């Protein structure tokens, strides 16, 4: 029986949430299924791009909060 893998399976594999048996089956499928392989590498690229995103408020937001704090005589610690 040939196992069909979904995008969710690939995401689980990417984040190392699959079993040892699933890992083996997915690796085999990636070697033989070009479409699945393309989809997997698309997910790898997306994951990489998401990891590059900086988290935190924008400088515009920080400046706005600081302006409000100055106008209301609240001292903010940075």
PDB file of N, H, CA, C and O in Angstrom:
ATOM      1  N   UNK A   1       0.830  -1.190   0.000  1.00  0.00           N
ATOM      2  CA  UNK A   1       0.000   0.000   0.000  1.00  0.00           C
ATOM      3  C   UNK A   1       0.875   1.253   0.000  1.00  0.00           C
ATOM      4  O   UNK A   1       1.811   1.355   0.793  1.00  0.00           O
ATOM      5  N   UNK A   2       0.578   2.191  -0.872  1.00  0.00           N
ATOM      6  H   UNK A   2      -0.182   2.107  -1.516  1.00  0.00           H
ATOM      7  CA  UNK A   2       1.327   3.438  -0.961  1.00  0.00           C
ATOM      8  C   UNK A   2       0.647   4.478  -0.071  1.00  0.00           C
ATOM      9  O   UNK A   2      -0.556   4.713  -0.179  1.00  0.00           O
ATOM     10  N   UNK A   3       1.426   5.087   0.800  1.00  0.00           N
ATOM     11  H   UNK A   3       2.404   4.896   0.888  1.00  0.00           H
ATOM     12  CA  UNK A   3       0.914   6.117   1.704  1.00  0.00           C
ATOM     13  C   UNK A   3       0.912   7.453   0.981  1.00  0.00           C
ATOM     14  O   UNK A   3       1.894   7.830   0.342  1.00  0.00           O
ATOM     15  N   UNK A   4      -0.195   8.156   1.088  1.00  0.00           N
ATOM     16  H   UNK A   4      -0.993   7.849   1.607  1.00  0.00           H
ATOM     17  CA  UNK A   4      -0.299   9.505   0.526  1.00  0.00           C
ATOM     18  C   UNK A   4      -0.063  10.497   1.657  1.00  0.00           C
ATOM     19  O   UNK A   4      -0.716  10.432   2.699  1.00  0.00           O
ATOM     20  N   UNK A   5       0.864  11.404   1.446  1.00  0.00           N
ATOM     21  H   UNK A   5       1.394  11.457   0.599  1.00  0.00           H
ATOM     22  CA  UNK A   5       1.177  12.392   2.476  1.00  0.00           C
ATOM     23  C   UNK A   5       0.537  13.730   2.155  1.00  0.00           C
ATOM     24  O   UNK A   5       0.445  14.131   0.994  1.00  0.00           O
ATOM     25  N   UNK A   6       0.101  14.405   3.190  1.00  0.00           N
ATOM     26  H   UNK A   6       0.176  14.080   4.132  1.00  0.00           H
ATOM     27  CA  UNK A   6      -0.540  15.712   3.050  1.00  0.00           C
ATOM     28  C   UNK A   6       0.458  16.804   3.408  1.00  0.00           C
ATOM     29  O   UNK A   6       1.564  16.535   3.877  1.00  0.00           O
ATOM     30  N   UNK A   7       0.041  18.029   3.177  1.00  0.00           N
ATOM     31  H   UNK A   7      -0.857  18.247   2.796  1.00  0.00           H
ATOM     32  CA  UNK A   7       0.864  19.178   3.569  1.00  0.00           C
ATOM     33  C   UNK A   7       1.071  19.168   5.085  1.00  0.00           C
ATOM     34  O   UNK A   7       2.149  19.511   5.571  1.00  0.00           O
ATOM     35  N   UNK A   8       0.046  18.778   5.819  1.00  0.00           N
ATOM     36  H   UNK A   8      -0.830  18.499   5.425  1.00  0.00           H
ATOM     37  CA  UNK A   8       0.169  18.700   7.281  1.00  0.00           C
ATOM     38  C   UNK A   8       1.238  17.692   7.694  1.00  0.00           C
ATOM     39  O   UNK A   8       1.983  17.932   8.644  1.00  0.00           O
ATOM     40  N   UNK A   9       1.316  16.569   6.986  1.00  0.00           N
ATOM     41  H   UNK A   9       0.711  16.374   6.214  1.00  0.00           H
ATOM     42  CA  UNK A   9       2.371  15.590   7.258  1.00  0.00           C
ATOM     43  C   UNK A   9       3.746  16.203   7.028  1.00  0.00           C
ATOM     44  O   UNK A   9       4.672  15.990   7.811  1.00  0.00           O
ATOM     45  N   UNK A  10       3.867  16.961   5.952  1.00  0.00           N
ATOM     46  H   UNK A  10       3.115  17.134   5.316  1.00  0.00           H
ATOM     47  CA  UNK A  10       5.151  17.599   5.650  1.00  0.00           C
ATOM     48  C   UNK A  10       5.529  18.643   6.698  1.00  0.00           C
ATOM     49  O   UNK A  10       6.699  18.768   7.059  1.00  0.00           O
ATOM     50  N   UNK A  11       4.546  19.387   7.183  1.00  0.00           N
ATOM     51  H   UNK A  11       3.596  19.285   6.891  1.00  0.00           H
ATOM     52  CA  UNK A  11       4.812  20.387   8.226  1.00  0.00           C
ATOM     53  C   UNK A  11       5.261  19.673   9.499  1.00  0.00           C
ATOM     54  O   UNK A  11       6.212  20.103  10.151  1.00  0.00           O
ATOM     55  N   UNK A  12       4.582  18.591   9.851  1.00  0.00           N
ATOM     56  H   UNK A  12       3.809  18.242   9.321  1.00  0.00           H
ATOM     57  CA  UNK A  12       4.986  17.828  11.031  1.00  0.00           C
ATOM     58  C   UNK A  12       6.409  17.298  10.870  1.00  0.00           C
ATOM     59  O   UNK A  12       7.197  17.335  11.814  1.00  0.00           O
ATOM     60  N   UNK A  13       6.736  16.810   9.685  1.00  0.00           N
ATOM     61  H   UNK A  13       6.096  16.780   8.918  1.00  0.00           H
ATOM     62  CA  UNK A  13       8.077  16.304   9.394  1.00  0.00           C
ATOM     63  C   UNK A  13       9.100  17.431   9.513  1.00  0.00           C
ATOM     64  O   UNK A  13      10.165  17.252  10.104  1.00  0.00           O
ATOM     65  N   UNK A  14       8.776  18.574   8.957  1.00  0.00           N
ATOM     66  H   UNK A  14       7.911  18.720   8.476  1.00  0.00           H
ATOM     67  CA  UNK A  14       9.670  19.734   8.981  1.00  0.00           C
ATOM     68  C   UNK A  14       9.990  20.156  10.414  1.00  0.00           C
ATOM     69  O   UNK A  14      11.122  20.531  10.719  1.00  0.00           O
ATOM     70  N   UNK A  15       8.989  20.093  11.288  1.00  0.00           N
ATOM     71  H   UNK A  15       8.070  19.788  11.040  1.00  0.00           H
ATOM     72  CA  UNK A  15       9.167  20.500  12.679  1.00  0.00           C
ATOM     73  C   UNK A  15       9.496  19.310  13.594  1.00  0.00           C
ATOM     74  O   UNK A  15       9.389  19.411  14.816  1.00  0.00           O
ATOM     75  N   UNK A  16       9.890  18.199  12.997  1.00  0.00           N
ATOM     76  H   UNK A  16       9.977  18.117  12.004  1.00  0.00           H
ATOM     77  CA  UNK A  16      10.330  16.998  13.715  1.00  0.00           C
ATOM     78  C   UNK A  16       9.271  16.498  14.702  1.00  0.00           C
ATOM     79  O   UNK A  16       9.569  16.171  15.851  1.00  0.00           O
ATOM     80  N   UNK A  17       8.023  16.450  14.216  1.00  0.00           N
ATOM     81  H   UNK A  17       7.781  16.715  13.282  1.00  0.00           H
ATOM     82  CA  UNK A  17       6.917  15.975  15.028  1.00  0.00           C
ATOM     83  C   UNK A  17       6.375  14.636  14.531  1.00  0.00           C
ATOM     84  O   UNK A  17       5.291  14.216  14.934  1.00  0.00           O
ATOM     85  N   UNK A  18       7.115  13.976  13.669  1.00  0.00           N
ATOM     86  H   UNK A  18       7.996  14.317  13.342  1.00  0.00           H
ATOM     87  CA  UNK A  18       6.702  12.687  13.125  1.00  0.00           C
ATOM     88  C   UNK A  18       7.452  11.563  13.829  1.00  0.00           C
ATOM     89  O   UNK A  18       8.500  11.779  14.437  1.00  0.00           O
ATOM     90  N   UNK A  19       6.894  10.362  13.734  1.00  0.00           N
ATOM     91  H   UNK A  19       6.042  10.187  13.240  1.00  0.00           H
ATOM     92  CA  UNK A  19       7.526   9.193  14.332  1.00  0.00           C
ATOM     93  C   UNK A  19       8.696   8.731  13.463  1.00  0.00           C
ATOM     94  O   UNK A  19       8.870   9.195  12.336  1.00  0.00           O
ATOM     95  N   UNK A  20       9.479   7.827  13.995  1.00  0.00           N
ATOM     96  H   UNK A  20       9.338   7.450  14.911  1.00  0.00           H
ATOM     97  CA  UNK A  20      10.604   7.265  13.234  1.00  0.00           C
ATOM     98  C   UNK A  20      10.084   6.561  11.982  1.00  0.00           C
ATOM     99  O   UNK A  20      10.671   6.685  10.907  1.00  0.00           O
ATOM    100  N   UNK A  21       8.988   5.827  12.120  1.00  0.00           N
ATOM    101  H   UNK A  21       8.511   5.726  12.993  1.00  0.00           H
ATOM    102  CA  UNK A  21       8.406   5.145  10.966  1.00  0.00           C
ATOM    103  C   UNK A  21       7.913   6.148   9.921  1.00  0.00           C
ATOM    104  O   UNK A  21       8.150   5.969   8.726  1.00  0.00           O
ATOM    105  N   UNK A  22       7.231   7.199  10.369  1.00  0.00           N
ATOM    106  H   UNK A  22       7.038   7.344  11.339  1.00  0.00           H
ATOM    107  CA  UNK A  22       6.764   8.237   9.436  1.00  0.00           C
ATOM    108  C   UNK A  22       7.944   8.903   8.750  1.00  0.00           C
ATOM    109  O   UNK A  22       7.891   9.174   7.551  1.00  0.00           O
ATOM    110  N   UNK A  23       9.013   9.170   9.501  1.00  0.00           N
ATOM    111  H   UNK A  23       9.055   8.950  10.476  1.00  0.00           H
ATOM    112  CA  UNK A  23      10.216   9.785   8.910  1.00  0.00           C
ATOM    113  C   UNK A  23      10.725   8.944   7.741  1.00  0.00           C
ATOM    114  O   UNK A  23      11.039   9.469   6.672  1.00  0.00           O
ATOM    115  N   UNK A  24      10.801   7.656   7.959  1.00  0.00           N
ATOM    116  H   UNK A  24      10.547   7.230   8.827  1.00  0.00           H
ATOM    117  CA  UNK A  24      11.298   6.758   6.916  1.00  0.00           C
ATOM    118  C   UNK A  24      10.390   6.802   5.685  1.00  0.00           C
ATOM    119  O   UNK A  24      10.868   6.908   4.555  1.00  0.00           O
ATOM    120  N   UNK A  25       9.089   6.721   5.912  1.00  0.00           N
ATOM    121  H   UNK A  25       8.700   6.635   6.829  1.00  0.00           H
ATOM    122  CA  UNK A  25       8.140   6.730   4.792  1.00  0.00           C
ATOM    123  C   UNK A  25       8.156   8.069   4.044  1.00  0.00           C
ATOM    124  O   UNK A  25       8.083   8.096   2.816  1.00  0.00           O
ATOM    125  N   UNK A  26       8.253   9.166   4.781  1.00  0.00           N
ATOM    126  H   UNK A  26       8.313   9.144   5.779  1.00  0.00           H
ATOM    127  CA  UNK A  26       8.273  10.483   4.139  1.00  0.00           C
ATOM    128  C   UNK A  26       9.562  10.669   3.339  1.00  0.00           C
ATOM    129  O   UNK A  26       9.531  11.196   2.227  1.00  0.00           O
ATOM    130  N   UNK A  27      10.686  10.242   3.896  1.00  0.00           N
ATOM    131  H   UNK A  27      10.711   9.814   4.800  1.00  0.00           H
ATOM    132  CA  UNK A  27      11.954  10.346   3.159  1.00  0.00           C
ATOM    133  C   UNK A  27      11.878   9.583   1.844  1.00  0.00           C
ATOM    134  O   UNK A  27      12.319  10.078   0.807  1.00  0.00           O
ATOM    135  N   UNK A  28      11.319   8.379   1.887  1.00  0.00           N
ATOM    136  H   UNK A  28      10.960   7.977   2.729  1.00  0.00           H
ATOM    137  CA  UNK A  28      11.169   7.576   0.666  1.00  0.00           C
ATOM    138  C   UNK A  28      10.259   8.286  -0.330  1.00  0.00           C
ATOM    139  O   UNK A  28      10.552   8.327  -1.525  1.00  0.00           O
ATOM    140  N   UNK A  29       9.157   8.845   0.163  1.00  0.00           N
ATOM    141  H   UNK A  29       8.919   8.812   1.133  1.00  0.00           H
ATOM    142  CA  UNK A  29       8.213   9.546  -0.714  1.00  0.00           C
ATOM    143  C   UNK A  29       8.860  10.778  -1.343  1.00  0.00           C
ATOM    144  O   UNK A  29       8.618  11.080  -2.511  1.00  0.00           O
ATOM    145  N   UNK A  30       9.678  11.483  -0.575  1.00  0.00           N
ATOM    146  H   UNK A  30       9.874  11.237   0.374  1.00  0.00           H
ATOM    147  CA  UNK A  30      10.347  12.676  -1.101  1.00  0.00           C
ATOM    148  C   UNK A  30      11.336  12.324  -2.210  1.00  0.00           C
ATOM    149  O   UNK A  30      11.561  13.115  -3.126  1.00  0.00           O
ATOM    150  N   UNK A  31      11.914  11.147  -2.121  1.00  0.00           N
ATOM    151  H   UNK A  31      11.731  10.505  -1.377  1.00  0.00           H
ATOM    152  CA  UNK A  31      12.865  10.708  -3.147  1.00  0.00           C
ATOM    153  C   UNK A  31      12.178  10.299  -4.449  1.00  0.00           C
ATOM    154  O   UNK A  31      12.783  10.352  -5.519  1.00  0.00           O
ATOM    155  N   UNK A  32      10.922   9.894  -4.353  1.00  0.00           N
ATOM    156  H   UNK A  32      10.431   9.851  -3.483  1.00  0.00           H
ATOM    157  CA  UNK A  32      10.258   9.350  -5.536  1.00  0.00           C
ATOM    158  C   UNK A  32       9.121  10.221  -6.075  1.00  0.00           C
ATOM    159  O   UNK A  32       8.622   9.967  -7.172  1.00  0.00           O
ATOM    160  N   UNK A  33       8.711  11.226  -5.334  1.00  0.00           N
ATOM    161  H   UNK A  33       9.116  11.432  -4.443  1.00  0.00           H
ATOM    162  CA  UNK A  33       7.558  12.036  -5.739  1.00  0.00           C
ATOM    163  C   UNK A  33       8.012  13.492  -5.901  1.00  0.00           C
ATOM    164  O   UNK A  33       8.210  14.208  -4.919  1.00  0.00           O
ATOM    165  N   UNK A  34       8.169  13.907  -7.137  1.00  0.00           N
ATOM    166  H   UNK A  34       8.008  13.326  -7.934  1.00  0.00           H
ATOM    167  CA  UNK A  34       8.662  15.262  -7.420  1.00  0.00           C
ATOM    168  C   UNK A  34       7.740  16.347  -6.872  1.00  0.00           C
ATOM    169  O   UNK A  34       8.207  17.350  -6.332  1.00  0.00           O
ATOM    170  N   UNK A  35       6.430  16.145  -7.011  1.00  0.00           N
ATOM    171  H   UNK A  35       6.051  15.330  -7.450  1.00  0.00           H
ATOM    172  CA  UNK A  35       5.472  17.153  -6.531  1.00  0.00           C
ATOM    173  C   UNK A  35       5.575  17.302  -5.014  1.00  0.00           C
ATOM    174  O   UNK A  35       5.576  18.420  -4.499  1.00  0.00           O
ATOM    175  N   UNK A  36       5.659  16.193  -4.306  1.00  0.00           N
ATOM    176  H   UNK A  36       5.658  15.285  -4.724  1.00  0.00           H
ATOM    177  CA  UNK A  36       5.789  16.229  -2.849  1.00  0.00           C
ATOM    178  C   UNK A  36       7.107  16.887  -2.452  1.00  0.00           C
ATOM    179  O   UNK A  36       7.160  17.657  -1.493  1.00  0.00           O
ATOM    180  N   UNK A  37       8.162  16.582  -3.190  1.00  0.00           N
ATOM    181  H   UNK A  37       8.119  15.956  -3.969  1.00  0.00           H
ATOM    182  CA  UNK A  37       9.474  17.163  -2.930  1.00  0.00           C
ATOM    183  C   UNK A  37       9.445  18.681  -3.112  1.00  0.00           C
ATOM    184  O   UNK A  37      10.004  19.417  -2.299  1.00  0.00           O
ATOM    185  N   UNK A  38       8.796  19.145  -4.175  1.00  0.00           N
ATOM    186  H   UNK A  38       8.342  18.547  -4.835  1.00  0.00           H
ATOM    187  CA  UNK A  38       8.669  20.592  -4.402  1.00  0.00           C
ATOM    188  C   UNK A  38       7.896  21.257  -3.267  1.00  0.00           C
ATOM    189  O   UNK A  38       8.276  22.324  -2.784  1.00  0.00           O
ATOM    190  N   UNK A  39       6.821  20.623  -2.854  1.00  0.00           N
ATOM    191  H   UNK A  39       6.513  19.756  -3.247  1.00  0.00           H
ATOM    192  CA  UNK A  39       6.003  21.178  -1.776  1.00  0.00           C
ATOM    193  C   UNK A  39       6.794  21.241  -0.466  1.00  0.00           C
ATOM    194  O   UNK A  39       6.694  22.212   0.284  1.00  0.00           O
ATOM    195  N   UNK A  40       7.577  20.198  -0.205  1.00  0.00           N
ATOM    196  H   UNK A  40       7.658  19.409  -0.814  1.00  0.00           H
ATOM    197  CA  UNK A  40       8.391  20.169   1.005  1.00  0.00           C
ATOM    198  C   UNK A  40       9.407  21.320   0.993  1.00  0.00           C
ATOM    199  O   UNK A  40       9.554  22.024   1.992  1.00  0.00           O
ATOM    200  N   UNK A  41      10.099  21.511  -0.122  1.00  0.00           N
ATOM    201  H   UNK A  41       9.979  20.939  -0.933  1.00  0.00           H
ATOM    202  CA  UNK A  41      11.107  22.572  -0.166  1.00  0.00           C
ATOM    203  C   UNK A  41      10.480  23.967  -0.160  1.00  0.00           C
ATOM    204  O   UNK A  41      11.122  24.931   0.257  1.00  0.00           O
ATOM    205  N   UNK A  42       9.253  24.078  -0.611  1.00  0.00           N
ATOM    206  H   UNK A  42       8.731  23.294  -0.950  1.00  0.00           H
ATOM    207  CA  UNK A  42       8.514  25.334  -0.474  1.00  0.00           C
ATOM    208  C   UNK A  42       8.257  25.628   1.010  1.00  0.00           C
ATOM    209  O   UNK A  42       8.378  26.767   1.460  1.00  0.00           O
ATOM    210  N   UNK A  43       7.902  24.581   1.758  1.00  0.00           N
ATOM    211  H   UNK A  43       7.804  23.655   1.393  1.00  0.00           H
ATOM    212  CA  UNK A  43       7.688  24.740   3.199  1.00  0.00           C
ATOM    213  C   UNK A  43       8.996  25.071   3.926  1.00  0.00           C
ATOM    214  O   UNK A  43       9.007  25.880   4.854  1.00  0.00           O
ATOM    215  N   UNK A  44      10.086  24.446   3.504  1.00  0.00           N
ATOM    216  H   UNK A  44      10.077  23.789   2.751  1.00  0.00           H
ATOM    217  CA  UNK A  44      11.400  24.739   4.093  1.00  0.00           C
ATOM    218  C   UNK A  44      11.743  26.214   3.888  1.00  0.00           C
ATOM    219  O   UNK A  44      12.218  26.884   4.805  1.00  0.00           O
ATOM    220  N   UNK A  45      11.499  26.705   2.686  1.00  0.00           N
ATOM    221  H   UNK A  45      11.113  26.161   1.941  1.00  0.00           H
ATOM    222  CA  UNK A  45      11.775  28.111   2.372  1.00  0.00           C
ATOM    223  C   UNK A  45      10.906  29.033   3.225  1.00  0.00           C
ATOM    224  O   UNK A  45      11.401  30.020   3.770  1.00  0.00           O
ATOM    225  N   UNK A  46       9.620  28.719   3.344  1.00  0.00           N
ATOM    226  H   UNK A  46       9.218  27.917   2.901  1.00  0.00           H
ATOM    227  CA  UNK A  46       8.712  29.538   4.158  1.00  0.00           C
ATOM    228  C   UNK A  46       9.158  29.570   5.616  1.00  0.00           C
ATOM    229  O   UNK A  46       9.149  30.623   6.254  1.00  0.00           O
ATOM    230  N   UNK A  47       9.550  28.407   6.137  1.00  0.00           N
ATOM    231  H   UNK A  47       9.558  27.552   5.618  1.00  0.00           H
ATOM    232  CA  UNK A  47      10.017  28.337   7.526  1.00  0.00           C
ATOM    233  C   UNK A  47      11.246  29.212   7.718  1.00  0.00           C
ATOM    234  O   UNK A  47      11.356  29.936   8.708  1.00  0.00           O
ATOM    235  N   UNK A  48      12.161  29.141   6.775  1.00  0.00           N
ATOM    236  H   UNK A  48      12.072  28.553   5.971  1.00  0.00           H
ATOM    237  CA  UNK A  48      13.379  29.940   6.847  1.00  0.00           C
ATOM    238  C   UNK A  48      13.065  31.434   6.832  1.00  0.00           C
ATOM    239  O   UNK A  48      13.646  32.207   7.594  1.00  0.00           O
ATOM    240  N   UNK A  49      12.141  31.831   5.957  1.00  0.00           N
ATOM    241  H   UNK A  49      11.670  31.203   5.339  1.00  0.00           H
ATOM    242  CA  UNK A  49      11.766  33.243   5.870  1.00  0.00           C
ATOM    243  C   UNK A  49      11.072  33.709   7.148  1.00  0.00           C
ATOM    244  O   UNK A  49      11.278  34.840   7.587  1.00  0.00           O
ATOM    245  N   UNK A  50      10.259  32.850   7.741  1.00  0.00           N
ATOM    246  H   UNK A  50      10.092  31.931   7.384  1.00  0.00           H
ATOM    247  CA  UNK A  50       9.575  33.230   8.984  1.00  0.00           C
ATOM    248  C   UNK A  50      10.564  33.412  10.128  1.00  0.00           C
ATOM    249  O   UNK A  50      10.369  34.265  10.995  1.00  0.00           O
ATOM    250  N   UNK A  51      11.624  32.610  10.128  1.00  0.00           N
ATOM    251  H   UNK A  51      11.781  31.917   9.424  1.00  0.00           H
ATOM    252  CA  UNK A  51      12.625  32.718  11.183  1.00  0.00           C
ATOM    253  C   UNK A  51      13.424  34.012  11.089  1.00  0.00           C
ATOM    254  O   UNK A  51      14.019  34.448  12.074  1.00  0.00           O
ATOM    255  N   UNK A  52      13.440  34.628   9.911  1.00  0.00           N
ATOM    256  H   UNK A  52      12.956  34.274   9.111  1.00  0.00           H
ATOM    257  CA  UNK A  52      14.173  35.875   9.708  1.00  0.00           C
ATOM    258  C   UNK A  52      13.377  37.111  10.130  1.00  0.00           C
ATOM    259  O   UNK A  52      13.938  38.198  10.262  1.00  0.00           O
ATOM    260  N   UNK A  53      12.078  36.942  10.340  1.00  0.00           N
ATOM    261  H   UNK A  53      11.622  36.058  10.233  1.00  0.00           H
ATOM    262  CA  UNK A  53      11.218  38.064  10.697  1.00  0.00           C
ATOM    263  C   UNK A  53      11.541  38.519  12.122  1.00  0.00           C
ATOM    264  O   UNK A  53      11.603  37.711  13.049  1.00  0.00           O
ATOM    265  N   UNK A  54      11.742  39.814  12.272  1.00  0.00           N
ATOM    266  H   UNK A  54      11.692  40.470  11.519  1.00  0.00           H
ATOM    267  CA  UNK A  54      12.014  40.364  13.595  1.00  0.00           C
ATOM    268  C   UNK A  54      10.709  40.592  14.330  1.00  0.00           C
ATOM    269  O   UNK A  54       9.740  41.117  13.782  1.00  0.00           O
ATOM    270  N   UNK A  55      10.713  40.183  15.584  1.00  0.00           N
ATOM    271  H   UNK A  55      11.500  39.756  16.030  1.00  0.00           H
ATOM    272  CA  UNK A  55       9.531  40.411  16.393  1.00  0.00           C
ATOM    273  C   UNK A  55       9.747  41.640  17.254  1.00  0.00           C
ATOM    274  O   UNK A  55      10.859  41.897  17.716  1.00  0.00           O
ATOM    275  N   UNK A  56       8.701  42.387  17.466  1.00  0.00           N
ATOM    276  H   UNK A  56       7.798  42.178  17.091  1.00  0.00           H
ATOM    277  CA  UNK A  56       8.786  43.559  18.320  1.00  0.00           C
ATOM    278  C   UNK A  56       8.030  44.716  17.707  1.00  0.00           C
ATOM    279  O   UNK A  56       7.661  44.683  16.533  1.00  0.00           O
ATOM    280  N   UNK A  57       7.807  45.723  18.499  1.00  0.00           N
ATOM    281  H   UNK A  57       8.106  45.750  19.453  1.00  0.00           H
ATOM    282  CA  UNK A  57       7.068  46.876  17.989  1.00  0.00           C
ATOM    283  C   UNK A  57       7.923  47.692  17.020  1.00  0.00           C
ATOM    284  O   UNK A  57       9.152  47.693  17.092  1.00  0.00           O
ATOM    285  N   UNK A  58       7.247  48.371  16.131  1.00  0.00           N
ATOM    286  H   UNK A  58       6.248  48.370  16.073  1.00  0.00           H
ATOM    287  CA  UNK A  58       7.967  49.238  15.201  1.00  0.00           C
ATOM    288  C   UNK A  58       8.457  50.472  15.952  1.00  0.00           C
ATOM    289  O   UNK A  58       7.940  50.802  17.020  1.00  0.00           O
ATOM    290  N   UNK A  59       9.451  51.146  15.392  1.00  0.00           N
ATOM    291  H   UNK A  59       9.870  50.878  14.525  1.00  0.00           H
ATOM    292  CA  UNK A  59       9.957  52.363  16.033  1.00  0.00           C
ATOM    293  C   UNK A  59       8.862  53.422  16.083  1.00  0.00           C
ATOM    294  O   UNK A  59       8.821  54.220  17.020  1.00  0.00           O
ATOM    295  N   UNK A  60       7.975  53.442  15.090  1.00  0.00           N
ATOM    296  H   UNK A  60       8.008  52.793  14.329  1.00  0.00           H
ATOM    297  CA  UNK A  60       6.854  54.378  15.088  1.00  0.00           C
ATOM    298  C   UNK A  60       5.962  54.152  16.313  1.00  0.00           C
ATOM    299  O   UNK A  60       5.540  55.106  16.967  1.00  0.00           O
ATOM    300  N   UNK A  61       5.686  52.910  16.608  1.00  0.00           N
ATOM    301  H   UNK A  61       6.029  52.135  16.077  1.00  0.00           H
ATOM    302  CA  UNK A  61       4.851  52.563  17.759  1.00  0.00           C
ATOM    303  C   UNK A  61       5.545  52.968  19.068  1.00  0.00           C
ATOM    304  O   UNK A  61       4.917  53.547  19.954  1.00  0.00           O
ATOM    305  N   UNK A  62       6.820  52.664  19.181  1.00  0.00           N
ATOM    306  H   UNK A  62       7.330  52.193  18.461  1.00  0.00           H
ATOM    307  CA  UNK A  62       7.575  53.026  20.390  1.00  0.00           C
ATOM    308  C   UNK A  62       7.576  54.535  20.574  1.00  0.00           C
ATOM    309  O   UNK A  62       7.362  55.025  21.683  1.00  0.00           O
ATOM    310  N   UNK A  63       7.815  55.278  19.495  1.00  0.00           N
ATOM    311  H   UNK A  63       7.988  54.880  18.594  1.00  0.00           H
ATOM    312  CA  UNK A  63       7.829  56.741  19.585  1.00  0.00           C
ATOM    313  C   UNK A  63       6.475  57.292  20.011  1.00  0.00           C
ATOM    314  O   UNK A  63       6.407  58.243  20.791  1.00  0.00           O
ATOM    315  N   UNK A  64       5.407  56.705  19.508  1.00  0.00           N
ATOM    316  H   UNK A  64       5.462  55.933  18.875  1.00  0.00           H
ATOM    317  CA  UNK A  64       4.057  57.142  19.866  1.00  0.00           C
ATOM    318  C   UNK A  64       3.814  56.939  21.366  1.00  0.00           C
ATOM    319  O   UNK A  64       3.285  57.824  22.038  1.00  0.00           O
ATOM    320  N   UNK A  65       4.201  55.774  21.883  1.00  0.00           N
ATOM    321  H   UNK A  65       4.630  55.055  21.337  1.00  0.00           H
ATOM    322  CA  UNK A  65       4.041  55.490  23.309  1.00  0.00           C
ATOM    323  C   UNK A  65       4.884  56.455  24.143  1.00  0.00           C
ATOM    324  O   UNK A  65       4.430  56.962  25.169  1.00  0.00           O
ATOM    325  N   UNK A  66       6.099  56.701  23.698  1.00  0.00           N
ATOM    326  H   UNK A  66       6.468  56.290  22.864  1.00  0.00           H
ATOM    327  CA  UNK A  66       6.978  57.627  24.431  1.00  0.00           C
ATOM    328  C   UNK A  66       6.391  59.039  24.435  1.00  0.00           C
ATOM    329  O   UNK A  66       6.450  59.724  25.456  1.00  0.00           O
ATOM    330  N   UNK A  67       5.828  59.483  23.311  1.00  0.00           N
ATOM    331  H   UNK A  67       5.780  58.927  22.481  1.00  0.00           H
ATOM    332  CA  UNK A  67       5.195  60.800  23.249  1.00  0.00           C
ATOM    333  C   UNK A  67       4.021  60.891  24.224  1.00  0.00           C
ATOM    334  O   UNK A  67       3.867  61.889  24.929  1.00  0.00           O
ATOM    335  N   UNK A  68       3.211  59.862  24.257  1.00  0.00           N
ATOM    336  H   UNK A  68       3.336  59.052  23.685  1.00  0.00           H
ATOM    337  CA  UNK A  68       2.074  59.851  25.185  1.00  0.00           C
ATOM    338  C   UNK A  68       2.571  59.879  26.626  1.00  0.00           C
ATOM    339  O   UNK A  68       2.019  60.588  27.467  1.00  0.00           O
ATOM    340  N   UNK A  69       3.615  59.106  26.905  1.00  0.00           N
ATOM    341  H   UNK A  69       4.064  58.530  26.222  1.00  0.00           H
ATOM    342  CA  UNK A  69       4.169  59.080  28.260  1.00  0.00           C
ATOM    343  C   UNK A  69       4.692  60.456  28.665  1.00  0.00           C
ATOM    344  O   UNK A  69       4.484  60.887  29.799  1.00  0.00           O
ATOM    345  N   UNK A  70       5.365  61.143  27.755  1.00  0.00           N
ATOM    346  H   UNK A  70       5.534  60.793  26.834  1.00  0.00           H
ATOM    347  CA  UNK A  70       5.873  62.482  28.061  1.00  0.00           C
ATOM    348  C   UNK A  70       4.729  63.453  28.337  1.00  0.00           C
ATOM    349  O   UNK A  70       4.797  64.274  29.251  1.00  0.00           O
ATOM    350  N   UNK A  71       3.693  63.343  27.539  1.00  0.00           N
ATOM    351  H   UNK A  71       3.638  62.676  26.796  1.00  0.00           H
ATOM    352  CA  UNK A  71       2.554  64.272  27.664  1.00  0.00           C
ATOM    353  C   UNK A  71       1.709  63.997  28.904  1.00  0.00           C
ATOM    354  O   UNK A  71       0.962  64.874  29.337  1.00  0.00           O
ATOM    355  N   UNK A  72       1.804  62.842  29.468  1.00  0.00           N
ATOM    356  H   UNK A  72       2.411  62.129  29.116  1.00  0.00           H
ATOM    357  CA  UNK A  72       1.017  62.523  30.664  1.00  0.00           C
ATOM    358  C   UNK A  72       1.908  62.429  31.908  1.00  0.00           C
ATOM    359  O   UNK A  72       1.452  62.021  32.976  1.00  0.00           O
ATOM    360  N   UNK A  73       3.153  62.801  31.764  1.00  0.00           N
ATOM    361  H   UNK A  73       3.524  63.133  30.896  1.00  0.00           H
ATOM    362  CA  UNK A  73       4.131  62.820  32.851  1.00  0.00           C
ATOM    363  C   UNK A  73       4.372  61.446  33.450  1.00  0.00           C
ATOM    364  O   UNK A  73       4.603  61.313  34.652  1.00  0.00           O
ATOM    365  N   UNK A  74       4.317  60.425  32.603  1.00  0.00           N
ATOM    366  H   UNK A  74       4.130  60.534  31.627  1.00  0.00           H
ATOM    367  CA  UNK A  74       4.658  59.074  33.033  1.00  0.00           C
ATOM    368  C   UNK A  74       6.079  58.808  32.590  1.00  0.00           C
ATOM    369  O   UNK A  74       6.429  59.048  31.434  1.00  0.00           O
ATOM    370  N   UNK A  75       6.896  58.317  33.496  1.00  0.00           N
ATOM    371  H   UNK A  75       6.612  58.123  34.435  1.00  0.00           H
ATOM    372  CA  UNK A  75       8.277  58.023  33.141  1.00  0.00           C
ATOM    373  C   UNK A  75       8.343  56.557  32.684  1.00  0.00           C
ATOM    374  O   UNK A  75       7.982  55.637  33.418  1.00  0.00           O
ATOM    375  N   UNK A  76       8.796  56.389  31.504  1.00  0.00           N
ATOM    376  H   UNK A  76       9.089  57.137  30.908  1.00  0.00           H
ATOM    377  CA  UNK A  76       8.915  55.035  30.935  1.00  0.00           C
ATOM    378  C   UNK A  76      10.357  54.568  31.069  1.00  0.00           C
ATOM    379  O   UNK A  76      11.296  55.335  30.859  1.00  0.00           O
ATOM    380  N   UNK A  77      10.514  53.305  31.421  1.00  0.00           N
ATOM    381  H   UNK A  77       9.751  52.682  31.592  1.00  0.00           H
ATOM    382  CA  UNK A  77      11.846  52.708  31.498  1.00  0.00           C
ATOM    383  C   UNK A  77      12.088  51.916  30.233  1.00  0.00           C
ATOM    384  O   UNK A  77      11.245  51.125  29.811  1.00  0.00           O
ATOM    385  N   UNK A  78      13.245  52.133  29.630  1.00  0.00           N
ATOM    386  H   UNK A  78      13.930  52.776  29.973  1.00  0.00           H
ATOM    387  CA  UNK A  78      13.614  51.357  28.443  1.00  0.00           C
ATOM    388  C   UNK A  78      14.816  50.524  28.741  1.00  0.00           C
ATOM    389  O   UNK A  78      15.291  49.793  27.872  1.00  0.00           O
TER     390      UNK A  78
END
